[in-house]
């Protein structure tokens, strides 16, 4: 019997056949006093996204790197437009330092414009922190002789008293200050600082600010709020829980409706300040904080949350833990949560070493489990 010959037929590729899409159905639309509501079919939404990508608008597909490598890996690349991220922690743990450094990293890399709205410090205080950070290489190993806050203040005060000069000239006369100014100049038009009012700077005011930016630019925007519980609400609710609920809901809606990333600092409650390890449920306010946020990061001092078995045979190493913070990703819609990464403090220069890594030691848990 003759052997049958079978001819190989090449598989049809996507480029060789046309996908049959249905015709575009009408878009359902309801006009409301507070805005318009539209229901789009999948094919309509797909066409619109396809047109945006073809035009080079890729912001929704390109995460914004925080500049902290270990954190970015856990967040599947970084932050995304439409997300609300929270940074929680106790007093003095470094929440403002980390948030301001992330804003600096994003602006310096040119990924987005950043607006840092602060309810606790004015622009001068934030600038001092940035100057200290830029006076060193935050990724550098070994001893570095940069500017500390007291150094900046001394240079400025002495320069004004002796020579009648301003801040930039006083700093420029010191090599460390000149280094900081050169770095600041590279991104100074992409990072905006706002001294917020605990009476007048509401979420509606921030929305107007974002809308004004949107009217001027189609670039990406990251809004930082320092901090969540200080934001005013009018009319004033009866308790803090209701105020925080309305604030966090408004910030989430702002992120979604304006396609911006919002990063807000969240304070801990009294129980959290006394706990050995701060967790998600220790953030001041209501359960809306948990439900509305897409990402929740909690800072703890490493020395306080490493288990005794990890340090009892190496006390010298235990002392070194005091220089590190543990950042726990308590919630992460884009990836795995309950991951612990660590970063070394450089608080004398108002920053963290952005390299960091995964925590190798065993940590105390102190979670609440419910049946």
C-alpha positions as CSV (number, residue, x, y, z in Angstrom):
1,X,0.0,0.0,0.0
2,X,1.4,3.4,-1.0
3,X,2.3,5.7,1.7
4,X,-0.2,8.6,2.0
5,X,1.3,12.0,1.7
6,X,-0.1,14.7,4.0
7,X,0.5,18.2,3.1
8,X,1.1,20.6,5.9
9,X,-1.3,23.5,5.8
10,X,0.0,26.6,7.5
11,X,-2.1,27.9,10.3
12,X,-4.0,31.1,9.5
13,X,-2.5,34.0,11.3
14,X,-4.5,36.9,12.8
15,X,-3.0,39.2,10.2
16,X,-4.4,37.0,7.4
17,X,-7.9,37.0,8.6
18,X,-10.2,39.7,9.7
19,X,-11.9,39.6,13.1
20,X,-15.6,40.3,12.6
21,X,-16.8,42.9,15.0
22,X,-20.5,43.8,15.3
23,X,-21.6,47.3,14.3
24,X,-21.4,49.9,17.0
25,X,-24.6,49.9,19.1
26,X,-25.9,53.2,20.4
27,X,-24.3,54.6,23.6
28,X,-26.8,54.9,26.4
29,X,-26.5,58.3,28.0
30,X,-28.2,60.0,31.0
31,X,-27.6,63.7,31.6
32,X,-27.5,64.6,35.3
33,X,-27.0,67.8,37.2
34,X,-23.8,66.3,38.6
35,X,-22.5,65.0,35.3
36,X,-23.2,62.6,32.5
37,X,-23.6,58.8,32.8
38,X,-22.7,56.7,29.8
39,X,-23.1,53.0,29.2
40,X,-20.7,51.8,26.4
41,X,-20.7,48.5,24.7
42,X,-17.4,46.5,24.8
43,X,-16.9,47.1,21.1
44,X,-17.4,50.9,21.6
45,X,-14.9,51.0,24.5
46,X,-12.4,48.8,22.6
47,X,-12.6,51.1,19.6
48,X,-11.9,54.2,21.8
49,X,-9.0,52.6,23.6
50,X,-7.6,51.3,20.3
51,X,-7.7,54.8,18.8
52,X,-6.0,56.2,21.9
53,X,-3.2,53.6,21.7
54,X,-2.7,54.2,18.0
55,X,-2.3,57.9,18.8
56,X,0.4,57.1,21.3
57,X,-1.6,57.6,24.4
58,X,-0.2,54.7,26.5
59,X,-0.6,56.0,30.1
60,X,-3.1,53.4,31.0
61,X,-0.6,50.6,30.0
62,X,2.5,52.1,31.5
63,X,2.7,52.0,35.3
64,X,4.4,55.0,37.0
65,X,7.6,53.8,38.8
66,X,7.9,55.0,42.4
67,X,11.7,54.8,42.1
68,X,11.7,52.3,44.9
69,X,12.7,49.1,43.0
70,X,11.5,46.5,45.5
71,X,8.2,48.2,45.9
72,X,7.7,48.6,42.1
73,X,8.3,44.9,41.6
74,X,5.5,44.1,44.0
75,X,3.2,46.6,42.4
76,X,3.7,45.1,39.0
77,X,5.6,48.1,37.8
78,X,4.3,50.9,40.0
79,X,1.3,53.2,40.3
80,X,-1.5,53.5,37.7
81,X,-3.9,56.3,36.6
82,X,-7.3,56.0,38.4
83,X,-5.8,54.5,41.5
84,X,-5.9,55.7,45.1
85,X,-2.8,54.6,47.1
86,X,-2.5,55.1,50.9
87,X,0.7,55.3,52.9
88,X,0.1,54.7,56.6
89,X,2.3,54.6,59.7
90,X,2.9,56.0,63.1
91,X,4.3,59.4,64.1
92,X,7.9,60.0,62.9
93,X,8.1,56.7,60.9
94,X,8.8,58.6,57.6
95,X,5.5,58.9,55.8
96,X,6.1,62.4,54.5
97,X,9.7,61.5,53.7
98,X,8.7,58.6,51.6
99,X,5.8,60.3,49.9
100,X,7.9,63.4,49.0
101,X,10.7,61.2,47.7
102,X,8.3,59.2,45.5
103,X,7.0,62.6,44.1
104,X,10.6,63.6,43.5
105,X,11.4,60.4,41.8
106,X,8.4,60.5,39.5
107,X,9.0,64.2,38.6
108,X,12.8,63.7,38.1
109,X,12.2,60.7,35.8
110,X,9.8,62.7,33.7
111,X,7.0,60.1,34.0
112,X,4.4,62.6,35.2
113,X,3.8,66.0,36.8
114,X,3.4,65.8,40.6
115,X,1.5,68.0,42.9
116,X,2.3,67.7,46.6
117,X,-0.5,69.1,48.8
118,X,0.6,69.3,52.4
119,X,-1.6,70.2,55.4
120,X,1.3,70.1,57.9
121,X,4.3,71.8,56.3
122,X,4.7,74.9,54.1
123,X,6.6,75.0,50.8
124,X,9.8,76.2,52.5
125,X,9.9,73.2,54.8
126,X,9.3,70.8,51.9
127,X,12.0,72.5,49.9
128,X,14.5,72.1,52.7
129,X,13.9,68.3,52.7
130,X,14.3,68.1,48.9
131,X,17.6,70.1,49.2
132,X,19.0,67.7,51.8
133,X,18.0,64.7,49.7
134,X,19.6,66.1,46.6
135,X,22.8,67.0,48.4
136,X,23.7,63.2,48.4
137,X,23.4,60.2,46.1
138,X,20.5,58.4,47.9
139,X,21.7,55.1,46.2
140,X,25.3,55.6,47.2
141,X,27.1,53.3,49.6
142,X,29.5,54.4,52.3
143,X,29.8,57.7,54.1
144,X,28.5,60.8,52.3
145,X,28.9,64.4,53.6
146,X,25.7,66.1,52.4
147,X,23.5,68.8,53.8
148,X,21.3,68.2,56.9
149,X,18.3,70.4,57.8
150,X,20.4,72.3,60.3
151,X,23.1,72.8,57.7
152,X,20.6,74.3,55.2
153,X,19.2,76.6,57.8
154,X,22.7,77.8,58.9
155,X,23.8,78.5,55.3
156,X,20.7,80.5,54.6
157,X,20.7,82.5,57.8
158,X,24.4,83.3,57.7
159,X,24.3,84.2,54.0
160,X,21.4,86.7,54.6
161,X,23.0,88.2,57.7
162,X,26.5,88.6,56.4
163,X,25.9,89.3,52.7
164,X,22.2,90.0,52.3
165,X,21.8,87.1,49.8
166,X,18.9,84.8,49.2
167,X,18.5,81.0,49.6
168,X,19.8,80.0,46.2
169,X,22.9,82.1,46.3
170,X,23.7,81.0,49.9
171,X,23.4,77.3,48.8
172,X,25.3,77.8,45.6
173,X,28.4,79.0,47.6
174,X,28.6,75.5,49.2
175,X,29.5,72.6,46.9
176,X,26.8,70.4,48.5
177,X,24.2,73.1,48.0
178,X,25.3,73.6,44.4
179,X,24.9,69.9,43.8
180,X,21.4,70.0,45.3
181,X,20.3,73.0,43.2
182,X,21.5,71.5,40.0
183,X,19.5,68.3,40.6
184,X,16.4,70.4,41.6
185,X,16.6,72.5,38.5
186,X,16.3,69.3,36.3
187,X,12.7,68.7,37.5
188,X,11.6,71.9,39.2
189,X,8.9,72.6,36.6
190,X,7.3,69.1,37.1
191,X,6.9,69.1,40.9
192,X,4.5,71.6,42.5
193,X,4.2,72.2,46.2
194,X,1.0,73.5,48.0
195,X,0.6,74.6,51.6
196,X,-3.0,73.5,52.2
197,X,-5.5,74.9,54.6
198,X,-7.2,72.7,57.1
199,X,-10.3,74.9,56.7
200,X,-10.5,75.7,53.0
201,X,-8.6,73.1,51.0
202,X,-11.3,70.6,50.4
203,X,-11.5,67.8,47.9
204,X,-13.6,70.1,45.7
205,X,-10.7,72.6,45.7
206,X,-8.4,69.8,44.7
207,X,-10.8,68.7,41.9
208,X,-10.8,72.2,40.5
209,X,-7.0,72.2,40.6
210,X,-6.8,68.9,38.7
211,X,-9.4,70.1,36.2
212,X,-7.3,73.2,35.6
213,X,-4.3,71.0,34.9
214,X,-6.3,68.8,32.6
215,X,-7.4,71.9,30.6
216,X,-3.7,72.9,30.1
217,X,-2.1,69.5,29.6
218,X,-2.9,65.9,28.5
219,X,0.1,64.5,30.4
220,X,0.0,62.3,33.4
221,X,-0.6,63.7,36.9
222,X,0.1,62.3,40.3
223,X,-1.6,64.1,43.2
224,X,-0.1,63.7,46.7
225,X,-2.2,64.5,49.8
226,X,-0.4,64.8,53.2
227,X,-2.5,63.9,55.0
228,X,-5.9,62.3,54.6
229,X,-7.4,63.0,58.1
230,X,-6.5,66.7,58.0
231,X,-8.6,67.4,54.9
232,X,-11.7,69.6,55.7
233,X,-15.2,68.6,54.8
234,X,-18.1,71.1,54.6
235,X,-20.6,70.9,56.2
236,X,-18.6,69.3,59.0
237,X,-19.8,65.7,59.8
238,X,-20.7,64.7,63.3
239,X,-17.6,62.4,63.7
240,X,-14.2,61.7,62.2
241,X,-15.4,58.4,60.8
242,X,-17.9,60.1,58.6
243,X,-15.5,62.8,57.6
244,X,-12.8,60.3,56.6
245,X,-15.4,58.3,54.6
246,X,-16.5,61.3,52.6
247,X,-12.9,62.3,52.0
248,X,-11.6,58.9,50.9
249,X,-14.6,58.4,48.6
250,X,-14.1,61.8,47.0
251,X,-10.4,61.2,46.4
252,X,-11.1,57.8,44.8
253,X,-13.8,59.4,42.6
254,X,-11.3,62.2,41.7
255,X,-8.7,59.6,40.6
256,X,-11.2,57.7,38.5
257,X,-13.0,60.6,36.8
258,X,-9.9,62.6,36.0
259,X,-7.6,59.6,35.2
260,X,-5.0,60.7,37.7
261,X,-3.1,58.8,40.4
262,X,-3.8,59.9,44.0
263,X,-1.3,59.1,46.8
264,X,-2.5,60.0,50.3
265,X,-0.9,59.7,53.7
266,X,-3.1,58.2,56.4
267,X,-2.5,58.5,60.1
268,X,-2.8,55.7,62.7
269,X,-5.3,55.6,65.5
270,X,-4.5,55.5,69.2
271,X,-4.5,51.7,69.3
272,X,-2.2,51.5,66.3
273,X,0.3,53.9,68.0
274,X,0.5,51.5,71.0
275,X,0.6,48.3,69.0
276,X,3.8,46.4,68.4
277,X,3.1,46.3,64.7
278,X,0.8,48.7,62.8
279,X,-1.6,47.0,60.5
280,X,-4.3,48.1,58.0
281,X,-7.1,48.2,60.6
282,X,-5.1,50.7,62.7
283,X,-5.6,53.5,60.2
284,X,-7.8,56.3,61.5
285,X,-11.3,56.6,60.1
286,X,-13.8,54.1,58.8
287,X,-13.8,50.9,56.7
288,X,-14.1,53.1,53.6
289,X,-10.3,53.5,53.9
290,X,-9.9,49.8,53.3
291,X,-12.6,49.5,50.6
292,X,-11.9,52.5,48.4
293,X,-8.0,52.3,48.3
294,X,-6.4,50.3,45.5
295,X,-3.0,50.1,47.3
296,X,-2.4,50.4,51.0
297,X,1.2,50.6,52.3
298,X,2.0,50.4,56.0
299,X,5.4,51.5,57.5
300,X,6.9,50.0,60.6
301,X,10.2,50.2,62.3
302,X,12.0,46.9,61.6
303,X,13.6,46.7,65.0
304,X,10.2,46.6,66.7
305,X,8.6,44.0,64.5
306,X,11.4,41.4,64.0
307,X,10.7,38.3,66.1
308,X,12.9,37.6,69.1
309,X,14.2,34.4,67.5
310,X,15.7,36.5,64.7
311,X,17.8,38.7,67.0
312,X,18.5,36.8,70.2
313,X,21.8,35.3,68.9
314,X,23.0,38.4,67.1
315,X,22.5,41.6,69.1
316,X,24.9,43.6,66.9
317,X,22.7,42.9,63.9
318,X,19.6,43.7,65.9
319,X,20.9,47.2,66.5
320,X,21.4,47.6,62.7
321,X,17.7,46.9,62.3
322,X,17.0,50.4,63.9
323,X,18.2,51.9,60.6
324,X,15.5,50.1,58.5
325,X,11.8,50.4,58.0
326,X,9.5,47.6,56.8
327,X,7.0,48.6,54.2
328,X,4.1,46.1,54.1
329,X,1.8,46.0,51.0
330,X,-1.5,45.4,52.9
331,X,-3.7,45.7,49.8
332,X,-2.8,45.6,46.1
333,X,-5.5,45.3,43.4
334,X,-2.8,44.8,40.7
335,X,-0.9,42.0,42.4
336,X,-0.1,40.0,45.5
337,X,-0.7,41.7,48.9
338,X,0.8,40.9,52.3
339,X,4.3,41.3,51.0
340,X,7.1,42.9,53.2
341,X,9.9,44.9,51.7
342,X,12.5,47.0,53.5
343,X,14.4,50.2,53.0
344,X,17.3,51.8,54.9
345,X,16.6,55.2,56.5
346,X,18.7,58.2,55.6
347,X,16.7,60.6,57.8
348,X,19.7,62.9,58.3
349,X,19.3,63.7,54.6
350,X,15.5,63.4,54.6
351,X,15.3,60.3,52.4
352,X,15.4,56.5,52.2
353,X,17.9,54.4,50.2
354,X,15.5,53.5,47.3
355,X,17.1,50.1,46.6
356,X,15.8,48.0,49.5
357,X,14.7,44.4,49.1
358,X,12.5,41.7,50.4
359,X,12.5,41.1,54.2
360,X,14.3,37.9,55.0
361,X,13.7,37.8,58.8
362,X,10.6,36.5,60.5
363,X,8.3,39.3,61.6
364,X,5.6,39.5,64.3
365,X,2.2,39.2,62.8
366,X,-0.6,40.8,65.0
367,X,-3.3,40.4,62.4
368,X,-6.9,40.1,63.2
369,X,-8.5,36.9,61.8
370,X,-12.2,36.5,61.6
371,X,-14.1,33.3,61.0
